[in-house]
Amino acid sequence: MLHVPHHVGASSIAGVGLFASTPIARGALIYSCDPRTLRILTEDELSTYPPAIRDSMLRYCYRGRGVQRLSGAYYFCIDDARFFNHSDQPNCLWQPLQEHYVAARDIPAGTELTCDYLEFSEPEDVPYLLPACRHGSGGAAMQPQSR
């Protein structure tokens, strides 16, 4: 669940992204895992959607990492958190014990909020990201997971 004033807009990283609507102080809570806004979609459930809808949903799904990894299902954020884009130097820092993101530094209003996809996805789930990380391009959009 997002805890800061935000908006979705055109992104230089990917087509759309998540942006701070007001300044965010370093250490401020930005996002926390909340079952009310984080849905688990099974592969069987996804298969019931028309292909265009399913593909659109999968663009924003992830399987998780480590003990949180799902088999046969995906996590899907139903709030605007699904519009976080990846950065090699994200301005949002994952706090695994608290299961939330905080501002890694002061974030001015209008700045795109970014995270590191490898904090919540196994490397094999984001193969499109690995070359970007190795070559320092800095950002990538979430891509469809393998079905």
Stockholm file with secondary structure:
# STOCKHOLM 1.0

chainA/1-147         MLHVPHHVGASSIAGVGLFASTPIARGALIYSCDPRTLRILTEDELSTYPPAIRDSMLRYCYRGRGVQRLSGAYYFCIDDARFFNHSDQPNCLWQPLQEHYVAARDIPAGTELTCDYLEFSEPEDVPYLLPACRHGSGGAAMQPQSR
#=GR chainA/1-147 SS CBCSCEEEEECSSSSEEEEESSCBCTTCEEEECCTTTEEEEEHHHHHTSCHHHHHHHHTTEECCSGGGCCSSEEEEECSGGGGCEEESSCSEEEETTTTEEEESSCBCTTCBCEECGGGTSCGGGCTTTHHHHHHTCCEECCCCCCC
#=GC SS_cons         CBCSCEEEEECSSSSEEEEESSCBCTTCEEEECCTTTEEEEEHHHHHTSCHHHHHHHHTTEECCSGGGCCSSEEEEECSGGGGCEEESSCSEEEETTTTEEEESSCBCTTCBCEECGGGTSCGGGCTTTHHHHHHTCCEECCCCCCC
//
